[in-house]
Structure formats: C-alpha cells, structure tokens
Amino acid sequence: MKLPELGSESIDRIIEMAWEDRTPFEAIEEQFGLQEKQVIALMRREMKASSFQMWRERVSGRNSKHLQRREFVAGRFKSDNQKT
C-alpha cells in the first residue's frame, strides 16, 4: 500500500493518535489524509511486530475508533494537538 510522504513529526503524531482509545480513525484521516487501511500499514511499518500485534488486538472491534459506532458524541475528549 502506497503511503504519502510524511515527516517524522507527522508519523509520531499519527502513531500517538492511533494508540489513543478515544481518537477515531476519521480524525486521523481528516488531519493527515490517511484512511484506516493506510494507518494500519503505517503502524505495521513503524512499529516492532509485537507492538503492532498488541495495538491491532486493542483496536480491533473497538467502537470508539469509529465515529459511526460510537455511543457518545458530546463531551468527547479532544487533544489540543487535534484539529478536529
């Protein structure tokens, strides 16, 4: 999968956002233009295999990582670094 050219600061921020339980993939897409599949590919490329596997187990099926599946909207946490 082809990923856009990203600087090290952007990659670090994407990884940070992907690890956060309450940051949806849609926020990453809006801020960095990466779809969920691209975020997964980036995480696979940038992380150790064991860390990637642990992350995939955490986010697989997690409702909070997808806006349509969330049970809450109002009052959600928003990082100062997050644009959306």
Backbone as XML, in Angstrom:
<?xml version="1.0"?>
<chain id="A" units="angstrom">
  <residue number="1" name="MET">
    <atom name="N" x="0.843" y="-1.176" z="0.000"/>
    <atom name="CA" x="0.000" y="0.000" z="0.000"/>
    <atom name="C" x="0.888" y="1.240" z="0.000"/>
  </residue>
  <residue number="2" name="LYS">
    <atom name="N" x="0.606" y="2.146" z="-0.892"/>
    <atom name="CA" x="1.394" y="3.370" z="-1.015"/>
    <atom name="C" x="0.950" y="4.383" z="0.036"/>
  </residue>
  <residue number="3" name="LEU">
    <atom name="N" x="1.922" y="4.868" z="0.781"/>
    <atom name="CA" x="1.667" y="5.878" z="1.802"/>
    <atom name="C" x="2.249" y="7.205" z="1.335"/>
  </residue>
  <residue number="4" name="PRO">
    <atom name="N" x="1.594" y="8.321" z="1.669"/>
    <atom name="CA" x="2.154" y="9.616" z="1.288"/>
    <atom name="C" x="3.437" y="9.899" z="2.066"/>
  </residue>
  <residue number="5" name="GLU">
    <atom name="N" x="4.234" y="10.800" z="1.538"/>
    <atom name="CA" x="5.460" y="11.207" z="2.231"/>
    <atom name="C" x="5.071" y="11.978" z="3.490"/>
  </residue>
  <residue number="6" name="LEU">
    <atom name="N" x="5.562" y="11.522" z="4.628"/>
    <atom name="CA" x="5.264" y="12.159" z="5.895"/>
    <atom name="C" x="6.555" y="12.398" z="6.651"/>
  </residue>
  <residue number="7" name="GLY">
    <atom name="N" x="6.628" y="13.527" z="7.334"/>
    <atom name="CA" x="7.787" y="13.813" z="8.162"/>
    <atom name="C" x="7.734" y="13.014" z="9.453"/>
  </residue>
  <residue number="8" name="SER">
    <atom name="N" x="8.842" y="12.983" z="10.156"/>
    <atom name="CA" x="8.908" y="12.185" z="11.383"/>
    <atom name="C" x="7.947" y="12.709" z="12.446"/>
  </residue>
  <residue number="9" name="GLU">
    <atom name="N" x="7.735" y="14.028" z="12.506"/>
    <atom name="CA" x="6.779" y="14.588" z="13.473"/>
    <atom name="C" x="5.362" y="14.132" z="13.158"/>
  </residue>
  <residue number="10" name="SER">
    <atom name="N" x="4.993" y="14.120" z="11.895"/>
    <atom name="CA" x="3.660" y="13.675" z="11.498"/>
    <atom name="C" x="3.463" y="12.195" z="11.803"/>
  </residue>
  <residue number="11" name="ILE">
    <atom name="N" x="4.475" y="11.391" z="11.513"/>
    <atom name="CA" x="4.392" y="9.955" z="11.790"/>
    <atom name="C" x="4.227" y="9.722" z="13.288"/>
  </residue>
  <residue number="12" name="ASP">
    <atom name="N" x="5.014" y="10.436" z="14.088"/>
    <atom name="CA" x="4.899" y="10.297" z="15.549"/>
    <atom name="C" x="3.504" y="10.674" z="16.028"/>
  </residue>
  <residue number="13" name="ARG">
    <atom name="N" x="2.940" y="11.738" z="15.476"/>
    <atom name="CA" x="1.599" y="12.183" z="15.900"/>
    <atom name="C" x="0.538" y="11.183" z="15.460"/>
  </residue>
  <residue number="14" name="ILE">
    <atom name="N" x="0.654" y="10.629" z="14.266"/>
    <atom name="CA" x="-0.308" y="9.627" z="13.792"/>
    <atom name="C" x="-0.277" y="8.401" z="14.703"/>
  </residue>
  <residue number="15" name="ILE">
    <atom name="N" x="0.912" y="7.946" z="15.058"/>
    <atom name="CA" x="1.042" y="6.792" z="15.946"/>
    <atom name="C" x="0.420" y="7.106" z="17.303"/>
  </residue>
  <residue number="16" name="GLU">
    <atom name="N" x="0.685" y="8.295" z="17.807"/>
    <atom name="CA" x="0.100" y="8.712" z="19.089"/>
    <atom name="C" x="-1.425" y="8.717" z="19.026"/>
  </residue>
  <residue number="17" name="MET">
    <atom name="N" x="-1.969" y="9.274" z="17.957"/>
    <atom name="CA" x="-3.425" y="9.330" z="17.807"/>
    <atom name="C" x="-4.016" y="7.929" z="17.648"/>
  </residue>
  <residue number="18" name="ALA">
    <atom name="N" x="-3.316" y="7.062" z="16.918"/>
    <atom name="CA" x="-3.814" y="5.702" z="16.711"/>
    <atom name="C" x="-3.835" y="4.910" z="18.017"/>
  </residue>
  <residue number="19" name="TRP">
    <atom name="N" x="-2.884" y="5.162" z="18.911"/>
    <atom name="CA" x="-2.843" y="4.462" z="20.199"/>
    <atom name="C" x="-3.920" y="4.959" z="21.150"/>
  </residue>
  <residue number="20" name="GLU">
    <atom name="N" x="-4.361" y="6.224" z="20.995"/>
    <atom name="CA" x="-5.379" y="6.782" z="21.883"/>
    <atom name="C" x="-6.707" y="6.072" z="21.635"/>
  </residue>
  <residue number="21" name="ASP">
    <atom name="N" x="-7.317" y="5.595" z="22.690"/>
    <atom name="CA" x="-8.573" y="4.859" z="22.562"/>
    <atom name="C" x="-9.702" y="5.721" z="22.008"/>
  </residue>
  <residue number="22" name="ARG">
    <atom name="N" x="-9.735" y="6.980" z="22.360"/>
    <atom name="CA" x="-10.876" y="7.811" z="22.012"/>
    <atom name="C" x="-10.687" y="8.623" z="20.744"/>
  </residue>
  <residue number="23" name="THR">
    <atom name="N" x="-9.563" y="8.504" z="20.079"/>
    <atom name="CA" x="-9.337" y="9.223" z="18.825"/>
    <atom name="C" x="-9.757" y="8.327" z="17.665"/>
  </residue>
  <residue number="24" name="PRO">
    <atom name="N" x="-10.795" y="8.722" z="16.928"/>
    <atom name="CA" x="-11.272" y="7.868" z="15.832"/>
    <atom name="C" x="-10.357" y="7.949" z="14.611"/>
  </residue>
  <residue number="25" name="PHE">
    <atom name="N" x="-10.422" y="6.917" z="13.788"/>
    <atom name="CA" x="-9.647" y="6.907" z="12.548"/>
    <atom name="C" x="-10.058" y="8.070" z="11.648"/>
  </residue>
  <residue number="26" name="GLU">
    <atom name="N" x="-11.309" y="8.499" z="11.739"/>
    <atom name="CA" x="-11.783" y="9.613" z="10.914"/>
    <atom name="C" x="-11.036" y="10.907" z="11.240"/>
  </residue>
  <residue number="27" name="ALA">
    <atom name="N" x="-10.663" y="11.105" z="12.504"/>
    <atom name="CA" x="-9.893" y="12.296" z="12.887"/>
    <atom name="C" x="-8.503" y="12.255" z="12.265"/>
  </residue>
  <residue number="28" name="ILE">
    <atom name="N" x="-7.897" y="11.079" z="12.226"/>
    <atom name="CA" x="-6.587" y="10.927" z="11.598"/>
    <atom name="C" x="-6.703" y="11.197" z="10.099"/>
  </residue>
  <residue number="29" name="GLU">
    <atom name="N" x="-7.766" y="10.686" z="9.505"/>
    <atom name="CA" x="-7.971" y="10.901" z="8.070"/>
    <atom name="C" x="-8.165" y="12.384" z="7.755"/>
  </residue>
  <residue number="30" name="GLU">
    <atom name="N" x="-8.948" y="13.069" z="8.569"/>
    <atom name="CA" x="-9.198" y="14.486" z="8.314"/>
    <atom name="C" x="-7.936" y="15.318" z="8.498"/>
  </residue>
  <residue number="31" name="GLN">
    <atom name="N" x="-7.135" y="14.984" z="9.497"/>
    <atom name="CA" x="-5.951" y="15.774" z="9.785"/>
    <atom name="C" x="-4.771" y="15.437" z="8.874"/>
  </residue>
  <residue number="32" name="PHE">
    <atom name="N" x="-4.588" y="14.153" z="8.540"/>
    <atom name="CA" x="-3.405" y="13.735" z="7.786"/>
    <atom name="C" x="-3.721" y="13.128" z="6.424"/>
  </residue>
  <residue number="33" name="GLY">
    <atom name="N" x="-5.003" y="12.884" z="6.122"/>
    <atom name="CA" x="-5.378" y="12.332" z="4.825"/>
    <atom name="C" x="-5.129" y="10.844" z="4.676"/>
  </residue>
  <residue number="34" name="LEU">
    <atom name="N" x="-4.960" y="10.120" z="5.791"/>
    <atom name="CA" x="-4.726" y="8.678" z="5.746"/>
    <atom name="C" x="-5.994" y="7.923" z="6.108"/>
  </residue>
  <residue number="35" name="GLN">
    <atom name="N" x="-6.397" y="6.997" z="5.263"/>
    <atom name="CA" x="-7.540" y="6.146" z="5.569"/>
    <atom name="C" x="-7.119" y="5.099" z="6.592"/>
  </residue>
  <residue number="36" name="GLU">
    <atom name="N" x="-8.094" y="4.415" z="7.171"/>
    <atom name="CA" x="-7.816" y="3.419" z="8.203"/>
    <atom name="C" x="-6.795" y="2.372" z="7.735"/>
  </residue>
  <residue number="37" name="LYS">
    <atom name="N" x="-6.956" y="1.875" z="6.514"/>
    <atom name="CA" x="-6.017" y="0.869" z="5.992"/>
    <atom name="C" x="-4.601" y="1.422" z="5.907"/>
  </residue>
  <residue number="38" name="GLN">
    <atom name="N" x="-4.473" y="2.696" z="5.562"/>
    <atom name="CA" x="-3.158" y="3.311" z="5.483"/>
    <atom name="C" x="-2.552" y="3.503" z="6.876"/>
  </residue>
  <residue number="39" name="VAL">
    <atom name="N" x="-3.379" y="3.836" z="7.859"/>
    <atom name="CA" x="-2.901" y="3.959" z="9.237"/>
    <atom name="C" x="-2.381" y="2.605" z="9.712"/>
  </residue>
  <residue number="40" name="ILE">
    <atom name="N" x="-3.111" y="1.546" z="9.409"/>
    <atom name="CA" x="-2.685" y="0.196" z="9.794"/>
    <atom name="C" x="-1.349" y="-0.137" z="9.132"/>
  </residue>
  <residue number="41" name="ALA">
    <atom name="N" x="-1.210" y="0.192" z="7.845"/>
    <atom name="CA" x="0.048" y="-0.073" z="7.138"/>
    <atom name="C" x="1.195" y="0.734" z="7.738"/>
  </residue>
  <residue number="42" name="LEU">
    <atom name="N" x="0.929" y="1.985" z="8.090"/>
    <atom name="CA" x="1.944" y="2.829" z="8.710"/>
    <atom name="C" x="2.367" y="2.256" z="10.065"/>
  </residue>
  <residue number="43" name="MET">
    <atom name="N" x="1.397" y="1.841" z="10.858"/>
    <atom name="CA" x="1.697" y="1.265" z="12.170"/>
    <atom name="C" x="2.525" y="-0.013" z="11.996"/>
  </residue>
  <residue number="44" name="ARG">
    <atom name="N" x="2.179" y="-0.835" z="11.027"/>
    <atom name="CA" x="2.927" y="-2.074" z="10.776"/>
    <atom name="C" x="4.372" y="-1.766" z="10.387"/>
  </residue>
  <residue number="45" name="ARG">
    <atom name="N" x="4.540" y="-0.738" z="9.571"/>
    <atom name="CA" x="5.876" y="-0.367" z="9.088"/>
    <atom name="C" x="6.745" y="0.253" z="10.193"/>
  </residue>
  <residue number="46" name="GLU">
    <atom name="N" x="6.141" y="1.060" z="11.044"/>
    <atom name="CA" x="6.903" y="1.845" z="12.011"/>
    <atom name="C" x="7.117" y="1.163" z="13.361"/>
  </residue>
  <residue number="47" name="MET">
    <atom name="N" x="6.348" y="0.130" z="13.665"/>
    <atom name="CA" x="6.417" y="-0.480" z="14.990"/>
    <atom name="C" x="7.081" y="-1.854" z="14.938"/>
  </residue>
  <residue number="48" name="LYS">
    <atom name="N" x="7.563" y="-2.280" z="16.096"/>
    <atom name="CA" x="8.043" y="-3.659" z="16.211"/>
    <atom name="C" x="6.837" y="-4.576" z="16.002"/>
  </residue>
  <residue number="49" name="ALA">
    <atom name="N" x="7.086" y="-5.773" z="15.529"/>
    <atom name="CA" x="5.994" y="-6.717" z="15.240"/>
    <atom name="C" x="5.139" y="-6.984" z="16.473"/>
  </residue>
  <residue number="50" name="SER">
    <atom name="N" x="5.757" y="-7.153" z="17.622"/>
    <atom name="CA" x="4.985" y="-7.444" z="18.841"/>
    <atom name="C" x="4.136" y="-6.246" z="19.266"/>
  </residue>
  <residue number="51" name="SER">
    <atom name="N" x="4.672" y="-5.043" z="19.107"/>
    <atom name="CA" x="3.904" y="-3.835" z="19.451"/>
    <atom name="C" x="2.740" y="-3.647" z="18.496"/>
  </residue>
  <residue number="52" name="PHE">
    <atom name="N" x="2.985" y="-3.900" z="17.210"/>
    <atom name="CA" x="1.900" y="-3.786" z="16.230"/>
    <atom name="C" x="0.788" y="-4.789" z="16.535"/>
  </residue>
  <residue number="53" name="GLN">
    <atom name="N" x="1.171" y="-6.005" z="16.855"/>
    <atom name="CA" x="0.184" y="-7.046" z="17.166"/>
    <atom name="C" x="-0.649" y="-6.655" z="18.394"/>
  </residue>
  <residue number="54" name="MET">
    <atom name="N" x="0.006" y="-6.117" z="19.412"/>
    <atom name="CA" x="-0.702" y="-5.682" z="20.617"/>
    <atom name="C" x="-1.678" y="-4.547" z="20.280"/>
  </residue>
  <residue number="55" name="TRP">
    <atom name="N" x="-1.238" y="-3.598" z="19.438"/>
    <atom name="CA" x="-2.105" y="-2.492" z="19.044"/>
    <atom name="C" x="-3.310" y="-2.995" z="18.256"/>
  </residue>
  <residue number="56" name="ARG">
    <atom name="N" x="-3.090" y="-3.912" z="17.306"/>
    <atom name="CA" x="-4.191" y="-4.444" z="16.497"/>
    <atom name="C" x="-5.223" y="-5.145" z="17.366"/>
  </residue>
  <residue number="57" name="GLU">
    <atom name="N" x="-4.767" y="-5.888" z="18.360"/>
    <atom name="CA" x="-5.701" y="-6.556" z="19.268"/>
    <atom name="C" x="-6.512" y="-5.534" z="20.049"/>
  </residue>
  <residue number="58" name="ARG">
    <atom name="N" x="-5.880" y="-4.419" z="20.423"/>
    <atom name="CA" x="-6.589" y="-3.371" z="21.182"/>
    <atom name="C" x="-7.655" y="-2.680" z="20.349"/>
  </residue>
  <residue number="59" name="VAL">
    <atom name="N" x="-7.345" y="-2.344" z="19.106"/>
    <atom name="CA" x="-8.275" y="-1.536" z="18.314"/>
    <atom name="C" x="-9.266" y="-2.353" z="17.501"/>
  </residue>
  <residue number="60" name="SER">
    <atom name="N" x="-9.010" y="-3.623" z="17.306"/>
    <atom name="CA" x="-9.930" y="-4.446" z="16.514"/>
    <atom name="C" x="-11.281" y="-4.529" z="17.217"/>
  </residue>
  <residue number="61" name="GLY">
    <atom name="N" x="-12.295" y="-4.060" z="16.524"/>
    <atom name="CA" x="-13.645" y="-4.113" z="17.068"/>
    <atom name="C" x="-13.949" y="-3.051" z="18.107"/>
  </residue>
  <residue number="62" name="ARG">
    <atom name="N" x="-13.027" y="-2.145" z="18.364"/>
    <atom name="CA" x="-13.245" y="-1.098" z="19.362"/>
    <atom name="C" x="-14.163" y="-0.026" z="18.775"/>
  </residue>
  <residue number="63" name="ASN">
    <atom name="N" x="-15.315" y="0.156" z="19.369"/>
    <atom name="CA" x="-16.299" y="1.107" z="18.853"/>
    <atom name="C" x="-15.807" y="2.545" z="18.882"/>
  </residue>
  <residue number="64" name="SER">
    <atom name="N" x="-14.987" y="2.900" z="19.843"/>
    <atom name="CA" x="-14.552" y="4.286" z="19.978"/>
    <atom name="C" x="-13.611" y="4.730" z="18.857"/>
  </residue>
  <residue number="65" name="LYS">
    <atom name="N" x="-13.065" y="3.794" z="18.076"/>
    <atom name="CA" x="-12.165" y="4.151" z="16.988"/>
    <atom name="C" x="-12.902" y="4.466" z="15.690"/>
  </residue>
  <residue number="66" name="HIS">
    <atom name="N" x="-14.241" y="4.379" z="15.703"/>
    <atom name="CA" x="-15.048" y="4.659" z="14.517"/>
    <atom name="C" x="-16.216" y="5.561" z="14.913"/>
  </residue>
  <residue number="67" name="LEU">
    <atom name="N" x="-16.344" y="6.702" z="14.256"/>
    <atom name="CA" x="-17.387" y="7.659" z="14.619"/>
    <atom name="C" x="-18.789" y="7.067" z="14.523"/>
  </residue>
  <residue number="68" name="GLN">
    <atom name="N" x="-19.065" y="6.248" z="13.497"/>
    <atom name="CA" x="-20.409" y="5.705" z="13.318"/>
    <atom name="C" x="-20.786" y="4.726" z="14.422"/>
  </residue>
  <residue number="69" name="ARG">
    <atom name="N" x="-19.829" y="4.098" z="15.051"/>
    <atom name="CA" x="-20.117" y="3.090" z="16.072"/>
    <atom name="C" x="-20.119" y="3.651" z="17.487"/>
  </residue>
  <residue number="70" name="ARG">
    <atom name="N" x="-19.766" y="4.899" z="17.653"/>
    <atom name="CA" x="-19.669" y="5.493" z="18.984"/>
    <atom name="C" x="-21.035" y="5.637" z="19.617"/>
  </residue>
  <residue number="71" name="GLU">
    <atom name="N" x="-21.052" y="5.431" z="20.905"/>
    <atom name="CA" x="-22.287" y="5.657" z="21.667"/>
    <atom name="C" x="-22.324" y="7.074" z="22.211"/>
  </residue>
  <residue number="72" name="PHE">
    <atom name="N" x="-21.196" y="7.771" z="22.223"/>
    <atom name="CA" x="-21.130" y="9.124" z="22.750"/>
    <atom name="C" x="-20.608" y="10.061" z="21.681"/>
  </residue>
  <residue number="73" name="VAL">
    <atom name="N" x="-21.050" y="11.310" z="21.738"/>
    <atom name="CA" x="-20.539" y="12.333" z="20.836"/>
    <atom name="C" x="-20.186" y="13.563" z="21.656"/>
  </residue>
  <residue number="74" name="ALA">
    <atom name="N" x="-21.193" y="14.090" z="22.367"/>
    <atom name="CA" x="-20.975" y="15.276" z="23.180"/>
    <atom name="C" x="-20.044" y="14.940" z="24.332"/>
  </residue>
  <residue number="75" name="GLY">
    <atom name="N" x="-19.148" y="15.848" z="24.616"/>
    <atom name="CA" x="-18.253" y="15.668" z="25.733"/>
    <atom name="C" x="-17.066" y="14.777" z="25.459"/>
  </residue>
  <residue number="76" name="ARG">
    <atom name="N" x="-16.831" y="14.425" z="24.200"/>
    <atom name="CA" x="-15.680" y="13.573" z="23.925"/>
    <atom name="C" x="-14.403" y="14.377" z="24.105"/>
  </residue>
  <residue number="77" name="PHE">
    <atom name="N" x="-13.344" y="13.703" z="24.508"/>
    <atom name="CA" x="-12.056" y="14.341" z="24.722"/>
    <atom name="C" x="-11.471" y="14.800" z="23.400"/>
  </residue>
  <residue number="78" name="LYS">
    <atom name="N" x="-10.872" y="15.982" z="23.408"/>
    <atom name="CA" x="-10.222" y="16.487" z="22.211"/>
    <atom name="C" x="-8.861" y="17.046" z="22.635"/>
  </residue>
  <residue number="79" name="SER">
    <atom name="N" x="-7.811" y="16.465" z="22.115"/>
    <atom name="CA" x="-6.457" y="16.925" z="22.418"/>
    <atom name="C" x="-6.229" y="18.316" z="21.844"/>
  </residue>
  <residue number="80" name="ASP">
    <atom name="N" x="-5.388" y="19.094" z="22.504"/>
    <atom name="CA" x="-5.038" y="20.421" z="21.991"/>
    <atom name="C" x="-4.313" y="20.332" z="20.660"/>
  </residue>
  <residue number="81" name="ASN">
    <atom name="N" x="-3.668" y="19.190" z="20.391"/>
    <atom name="CA" x="-2.941" y="18.996" z="19.136"/>
    <atom name="C" x="-3.843" y="18.539" z="18.002"/>
  </residue>
  <residue number="82" name="GLN">
    <atom name="N" x="-5.077" y="18.175" z="18.322"/>
    <atom name="CA" x="-6.010" y="17.620" z="17.329"/>
    <atom name="C" x="-6.776" y="18.749" z="16.673"/>
  </residue>
  <residue number="83" name="LYS">
    <atom name="N" x="-6.825" y="18.747" z="15.349"/>
    <atom name="CA" x="-7.511" y="19.807" z="14.614"/>
    <atom name="C" x="-9.022" y="19.633" z="14.619"/>
  </residue>
  <residue number="84" name="THR">
    <atom name="N" x="-9.514" y="18.393" z="14.599"/>
    <atom name="CA" x="-10.950" y="18.159" z="14.517"/>
    <atom name="C" x="-11.510" y="17.705" z="15.829"/>
  </residue>
</chain>
